[in-house]
Amino acid sequence: MIKISNVPEQKKKILSTTQVIILGFLFIVLFGAAILTLPIAAADGHATPFIDALFTATTSVCVTGLVTVPTAIHWSLFGKVVILVLIQIGGLGVVAMTMLILMMLGKKLSLGYRKLIGDSFNLDTLSGIAVFLKKVVLGTFIVEGIGAFGYAPVFIRDYGIIQGIWYSIFHAISAFCNAGIDILGENSLVPYVHHVWVNFVTMFLIIVGGIGFIVWWDVANVLRYKYGKHNHEKVGRSHLSLHSKVVLKMTASLIIAGAVLYLVFEFHNSDTIGTFTLPQKILACLFQSVTTRTAGFASISQKGLTAPSVLVTVVLMFIGGSSVGTAGGVKTGTIAVLCIAVLSTVRGQNDVTAHRRRISETTVRKALSVVMISGIVSIIALMIMYLFVNGSAIDILFEVYSALGTAGLSRDFTASMNLIGKIIICICMFLGRIGPMSMVLAFTMKNTQGAVRYVEEDITVG
């Protein structure tokens, strides 16, 4: 008789946290797709083809916004509720939602669970993980509630009380999670392009969701330290962390730079903003600059953009939002680190520094790896799309980077793709949500510090 207990512990194969997170997202996508294929999920009562259900589930969980069937028309109320739940799960993260449910059931989070949460939010410490998760969820619901109340007066006026409230809730969650999926019709927010209030409520939700949860609490701590009732007790931080400073500066810079470039390139373009008044042009360009960074709502025609504006959009979609938030892309912090490293090299500095702080070599290498891997993945996806999918080069380029950046904007191309194109874009959306680097790490061994260091030798560059 063989005793199982004698099997050495080290032979047991355990999934890494990265693999668990990826499999969790994959499970929710497939489960959501299975539900969306049901006749009850479609408005006409007929089963939806699996590829379209899979595409919709993927774009919802990966908070992207690209769709092969019109969300407002194709799906029933049940189907739209399923999509909304998938968006909320995708925005907060599968692991975070799972852990939240366990905590609500009174379960204590073990070290393994805390490690999962830490990895899913890309945190460097396990200290205060449960408190952090509670704050994230509470903060999310509060901001989404503010957004819903903000939308309500307009949508109730336009669609009635019941439908208006439903639209307010749906679009508040979609905007905060940077999903960009709307149920207003095929023209997204184009009918509200001149509506200042709707534009600013949407931009508020997109930006707050995209800057990352860490920045939230950092800003809150500084404000509490400086202006709180008990500021004499020195509760909280007296200054922002380097991460928060970089993220806020990069976010503001990208929004302003993007808006200015759109205004220059589209000023006389009658297909977009050419016929608008100057204030209307500024509002539309500001919204376009915000939404390109992974949000996916459109207030002007993406098909009508000039070639320079398409290039600007692709760059902004590739960068995306910030870490530990609901946005996609390679992240603002990643690009900031690389820019700072380049400037330090040009200035002849040995260390990479910003705001009197030294950035570690590990962080610089990680930033470079993220950009390189994302770039390689995008090139491979583009080559496959060009080989097997009929469409203009600019439409395919736009679609691929929109999917990888989980931006969700399209030049009216998504629905016209063949089966191969839809599958490739699904893969791009999935990689964009979990990160191409995470996928690479999931299939590689853990890095161990070797005992041997080799002789240093240079390679000529530049």
C-alpha positions in Angstrom: 0.0 0.0 0.0 1.4 3.4 -1.1 1.4 6.2 1.5 0.5 9.4 -0.2 1.9 11.4 2.8 5.4 10.3 1.9 5.3 12.3 -1.3 7.8 15.1 -1.0 6.3 18.5 -0.6 8.5 20.1 -3.3 7.0 17.9 -6.0 3.6 19.4 -5.6 2.8 21.7 -8.5 1.2 25.0 -7.4 0.1 27.7 -9.7 1.8 31.0 -9.3 -0.2 34.1 -8.3 0.2 35.5 -11.9 -1.2 32.3 -13.3 -4.1 32.3 -10.9 -5.0 35.9 -11.9 -4.8 35.1 -15.6 -6.9 32.0 -15.2 -9.4 33.9 -13.1 -9.9 36.5 -15.9 -10.1 33.7 -18.5 -12.8 31.8 -16.5 -14.9 34.9 -16.1 -14.7 35.7 -19.8 -15.7 32.2 -20.8 -18.5 32.0 -18.2 -19.8 35.4 -19.3 -19.7 34.3 -22.9 -21.7 31.2 -22.1 -24.4 33.3 -20.4 -24.5 35.8 -23.3 -25.1 33.0 -25.8 -28.4 32.2 -24.1 -31.6 33.4 -26.0 -32.7 35.4 -22.9 -29.6 37.6 -23.3 -30.6 38.8 -26.8 -33.3 41.3 -27.5 -34.8 39.2 -30.3 -34.9 36.0 -28.2 -32.5 34.1 -30.4 -29.1 32.7 -29.3 -26.2 34.9 -30.1 -23.3 33.3 -32.1 -20.6 32.2 -29.7 -17.8 34.4 -31.2 -19.9 37.5 -30.7 -20.8 36.5 -27.2 -17.1 35.8 -26.5 -16.1 39.1 -28.0 -18.6 41.0 -25.9 -17.6 39.1 -22.7 -14.0 39.8 -23.4 -14.5 43.5 -24.1 -16.6 43.8 -20.9 -14.2 41.9 -18.5 -11.2 43.6 -20.1 -13.0 46.9 -19.9 -12.2 47.8 -23.5 -15.4 48.8 -25.3 -15.0 47.3 -28.8 -18.1 45.6 -29.9 -19.2 43.4 -32.8 -22.9 43.8 -32.2 -24.6 47.1 -31.1 -24.9 46.9 -27.3 -28.0 49.1 -27.1 -30.0 47.2 -29.7 -28.7 43.6 -29.7 -28.8 42.7 -26.0 -31.9 42.4 -23.8 -32.1 44.0 -20.3 -30.8 40.7 -18.9 -27.9 40.7 -21.3 -27.1 44.4 -20.5 -27.1 43.6 -16.7 -24.7 40.7 -17.4 -22.4 43.0 -19.3 -22.5 45.6 -16.5 -21.6 43.0 -13.9 -18.7 41.8 -16.1 -17.5 45.4 -16.5 -17.6 45.9 -12.7 -15.7 42.7 -12.1 -13.2 43.5 -14.8 -12.7 47.1 -13.5 -12.0 46.1 -10.0 -10.3 42.8 -10.9 -11.4 39.2 -10.6 -9.2 38.6 -7.5 -10.4 41.7 -5.7 -14.1 40.8 -6.3 -13.5 37.2 -5.1 -11.7 38.3 -2.0 -14.4 40.9 -1.3 -17.0 38.2 -1.4 -15.0 36.0 1.0 -14.6 38.9 3.4 -18.4 39.6 3.3 -18.9 35.9 4.2 -16.7 36.4 7.3 -13.7 34.6 5.9 -10.2 35.7 7.0 -7.7 36.3 4.2 -4.8 34.0 4.4 -1.2 35.0 3.4 -1.8 33.3 0.0 -5.0 35.4 -0.6 -3.2 38.5 0.4 -0.4 37.7 -2.0 -3.0 37.3 -4.7 -4.5 40.7 -4.0 -1.1 42.3 -3.8 -0.1 40.9 -7.2 -3.4 41.8 -8.8 -3.0 45.4 -7.8 0.8 45.4 -8.5 1.6 46.3 -4.9 5.0 45.9 -3.3 3.8 45.2 0.2 1.3 42.9 1.9 0.8 45.2 4.8 -2.7 46.4 5.2 -4.0 44.5 2.1 -7.5 43.9 3.6 -7.9 47.5 4.5 -6.7 48.6 1.1 -9.2 46.3 -0.6 -12.1 47.7 1.5 -11.0 51.2 0.7 -10.8 50.4 -3.1 -14.3 48.9 -3.2 -15.9 51.6 -1.0 -14.2 54.4 -3.0 -15.3 52.8 -6.3 -18.9 52.6 -5.3 -18.8 56.2 -3.9 -17.3 57.6 -7.1 -19.7 55.6 -9.3 -22.6 56.8 -7.2 -21.5 60.4 -7.7 -21.2 59.8 -11.4 -24.7 58.3 -11.5 -26.2 61.2 -9.7 -24.3 63.5 -12.1 -25.8 61.8 -15.2 -29.3 61.5 -13.7 -30.7 65.0 -14.4 -29.8 64.7 -18.1 -30.7 61.1 -18.7 -34.0 61.3 -16.7 -34.9 64.4 -18.8 -34.1 62.6 -22.0 -35.3 59.0 -21.3 -37.7 59.2 -18.4 -37.3 58.3 -14.8 -36.8 54.5 -14.9 -34.7 54.3 -18.1 -32.8 57.5 -17.1 -31.8 56.1 -13.7 -30.7 52.8 -15.4 -28.7 54.7 -18.1 -27.1 56.8 -15.3 -25.9 53.8 -13.3 -24.7 51.8 -16.4 -22.7 54.7 -17.9 -21.3 55.7 -14.5 -19.9 52.2 -13.9 -18.7 52.0 -17.6 -17.0 55.3 -17.5 -15.3 54.8 -14.1 -14.1 51.3 -15.1 -12.8 52.9 -18.4 -14.9 50.4 -20.3 -16.5 52.8 -22.8 -19.5 50.5 -23.4 -22.7 52.5 -23.8 -26.3 51.7 -24.3 -27.4 55.0 -25.8 -27.1 53.9 -29.4 -24.6 53.3 -32.2 -23.2 56.9 -31.9 -22.0 56.6 -28.4 -21.8 60.1 -26.8 -21.9 62.0 -30.2 -25.4 63.4 -29.4 -23.9 65.0 -26.3 -20.7 66.4 -27.9 -21.8 69.9 -27.0 -23.3 69.1 -23.6 -20.8 70.5 -21.1 -22.2 68.7 -18.0 -22.2 65.2 -19.6 -18.7 65.7 -21.0 -17.3 66.8 -17.6 -19.0 64.1 -15.6 -17.7 61.5 -18.0 -14.2 62.9 -18.0 -14.2 63.1 -14.2 -15.1 59.4 -14.0 -12.5 58.4 -16.6 -9.7 60.3 -15.0 -10.5 59.2 -11.4 -10.7 55.6 -12.4 -7.6 55.9 -14.6 -5.1 57.5 -12.2 -5.1 54.5 -9.9 -6.2 53.7 -6.4 -2.8 54.4 -4.8 -2.9 58.0 -5.9 -6.4 58.4 -4.4 -5.3 57.5 -0.9 -2.0 59.4 -1.3 -3.8 62.6 -2.2 -6.4 62.0 0.6 -3.7 61.5 3.2 -1.9 64.7 2.2 -5.2 66.7 2.4 -6.1 65.1 5.7 -2.6 66.0 7.0 -2.8 69.6 5.9 -6.5 70.5 6.3 -8.0 67.9 8.6 -9.5 68.7 12.0 -6.7 66.9 13.7 -3.9 68.1 11.6 -1.9 69.0 14.8 -1.6 65.2 15.4 0.2 64.9 12.1 -2.0 62.1 10.8 -1.1 60.9 7.3 1.6 62.1 4.9 2.8 65.7 4.5 3.7 65.2 0.8 2.8 63.1 -2.2 4.8 60.1 -3.0 7.0 60.1 -6.1 4.6 57.7 -7.8 1.7 60.1 -7.2 3.6 63.1 -8.3 4.7 61.4 -11.6 1.3 60.0 -12.3 -0.6 63.3 -11.7 2.0 65.3 -13.8 2.0 62.8 -16.6 -1.8 62.6 -16.7 -2.2 66.3 -16.8 0.5 66.7 -19.4 -1.0 64.0 -21.7 -4.5 65.4 -21.5 -3.4 69.0 -22.3 -0.9 68.0 -25.0 -3.5 65.6 -26.6 -6.2 68.3 -26.6 -3.9 70.9 -28.1 -2.8 68.5 -30.9 -6.3 67.5 -31.7 -7.4 71.1 -31.8 -4.5 71.9 -34.3 -5.1 68.8 -36.5 -8.9 68.8 -36.5 -9.6 72.6 -36.4 -10.8 72.8 -40.0 -11.9 69.1 -40.4 -15.6 69.2 -41.2 -15.8 65.4 -40.5 -15.1 66.0 -36.8 -15.0 69.5 -35.3 -14.6 71.8 -38.3 -18.2 73.2 -38.0 -18.1 73.7 -34.2 -17.6 77.1 -32.4 -14.2 77.6 -30.7 -15.5 76.7 -27.2 -17.2 73.6 -28.7 -14.0 72.6 -30.4 -12.0 72.9 -27.2 -14.5 70.8 -25.3 -14.6 68.1 -28.0 -10.8 68.0 -28.2 -10.4 67.8 -24.4 -12.9 64.9 -24.2 -11.1 63.1 -27.1 -7.8 63.5 -25.3 -9.2 62.0 -22.1 -11.2 59.2 -23.7 -8.4 57.9 -25.9 -6.4 56.9 -22.8 -8.4 53.6 -22.4 -11.9 55.0 -21.9 -13.5 54.3 -25.3 -16.5 56.7 -25.3 -16.6 58.8 -28.5 -18.1 62.3 -28.9 -16.7 62.8 -32.4 -16.3 60.4 -35.4 -13.1 58.4 -35.1 -13.5 57.4 -38.8 -13.3 61.1 -39.7 -10.0 61.9 -37.9 -7.1 63.1 -39.9 -4.0 61.0 -40.2 -2.0 63.1 -37.7 -4.8 62.8 -35.2 -4.9 59.0 -35.7 -1.2 58.9 -34.9 -1.8 61.0 -31.7 -4.7 58.6 -30.8 -2.6 55.5 -31.2 0.2 56.9 -29.0 -2.3 57.9 -26.3 -4.0 54.5 -26.4 -0.6 52.8 -26.2 0.3 54.8 -23.1 -3.1 54.4 -21.4 -3.8 55.3 -17.8 -2.0 54.6 -14.6 -1.1 51.6 -12.5 -3.4 50.1 -9.9 -6.5 51.6 -11.5 -9.1 50.6 -14.0 -7.2 51.8 -17.1 -5.1 49.8 -19.6 -2.0 50.6 -21.7 1.6 50.4 -20.7 0.8 53.0 -18.1 1.8 56.6 -17.5 4.3 55.7 -14.8 6.1 53.3 -17.2 6.5 56.0 -19.8 7.6 58.5 -17.2 10.3 56.3 -15.9 11.7 55.7 -19.4 11.6 59.5 -20.1 13.4 60.3 -16.9 16.0 57.6 -17.6 16.7 59.1 -21.0 17.0 62.6 -19.6 19.4 61.3 -16.9 21.5 59.6 -19.6 21.6 62.7 -21.8 22.6 64.8 -18.8 25.4 62.4 -18.0 24.0 61.4 -14.6 24.8 57.9 -13.2 21.5 57.7 -11.3 18.0 58.0 -12.6 16.5 60.7 -10.4 13.2 62.6 -10.1 12.1 65.0 -7.4 15.2 64.4 -5.4 14.6 60.7 -5.4 16.6 57.9 -7.0 14.6 55.4 -9.2 16.0 51.9 -8.9 17.6 50.1 -11.8 15.0 47.3 -11.4 12.2 49.7 -12.0 13.9 51.1 -15.1 14.4 47.6 -16.5 10.8 46.6 -15.7 9.5 49.8 -17.5 11.7 49.0 -20.5 10.5 45.4 -20.6 6.8 46.4 -20.4 7.2 48.8 -23.4 9.3 46.3 -25.4 7.0 43.4 -24.8 3.9 45.4 -25.6 5.5 46.8 -28.7 6.5 43.3 -29.9 3.0 41.9 -29.2 1.4 44.8 -31.2 3.7 44.2 -34.2 2.9 40.5 -34.2 -0.9 41.2 -33.9 -0.6 43.8 -36.8 1.2 41.3 -39.1 -1.5 38.6 -38.5 -4.3 41.1 -39.0 -2.7 42.4 -42.2 -2.4 38.8 -43.5 -5.9 37.5 -42.7 -8.2 40.5 -42.3 -9.5 42.7 -45.1 -9.3 46.4 -44.2 -7.3 49.5 -44.6 -3.9 49.6 -42.9 -4.9 52.6 -40.8 -8.1 50.9 -39.6 -6.3 47.8 -38.6 -3.6 49.8 -36.8 -6.2 51.7 -34.9 -8.1 48.6 -34.0 -5.1 46.7 -32.7 -3.7 49.5 -30.5 -7.3 50.2 -29.3 -7.6 46.6 -28.2 -4.1 46.3 -26.6 -4.6 49.6 -24.8 -8.2 48.6 -23.8 -9.3 51.9 -25.2 -12.3 50.7 -27.1 -12.3 53.3 -29.8 -12.9 52.1 -33.4 -13.1 53.5 -36.9 -16.3 51.6 -37.5 -14.2 48.5 -38.3 -14.9 46.0 -35.5 -18.2 44.6 -36.7 -16.8 44.0 -40.3 -13.9 41.8 -39.2 -13.9 38.1 -40.1 -13.5 35.3 -37.5 -9.7 35.4 -37.4 -9.8 39.2 -36.9 -12.3 38.9 -34.0 -10.2 36.2 -32.3 -7.0 38.2 -32.6 -8.7 41.3 -31.2 -10.1 39.2 -28.3 -6.5 38.0 -27.6 -5.3 41.6 -27.8 -8.0 42.8 -25.3 -7.1 40.0 -22.9 -3.4 40.8 -23.1 -4.1 44.5 -22.7 -6.1 43.9 -19.5 -3.7 41.5 -17.8 -0.6 43.0 -19.4 1.7 41.2 -21.9 4.4 41.1 -19.4 2.2 39.2 -16.9 1.5 36.6 -19.6 5.2 36.2 -20.2 5.9 35.8 -16.5 3.1 33.3 -16.2 5.0 30.9 -18.4 8.5 31.4 -17.1 10.2 30.2 -14.0 10.6 32.5 -11.0 13.8 34.6 -11.2 16.4 33.5 -8.7 19.6 35.4 -7.8 22.5 33.4 -9.3 25.6 32.8 -7.4 27.8 33.7 -10.4 28.3 37.2 -11.8 30.0 37.3 -15.2 32.7 39.6 -16.4 31.3 42.9 -17.6 31.7 43.9 -21.2 30.0 46.7 -23.2 28.1 46.7 -26.5 28.3 49.9 -28.6 24.9 51.6 -28.9 23.7 54.8 -30.4 
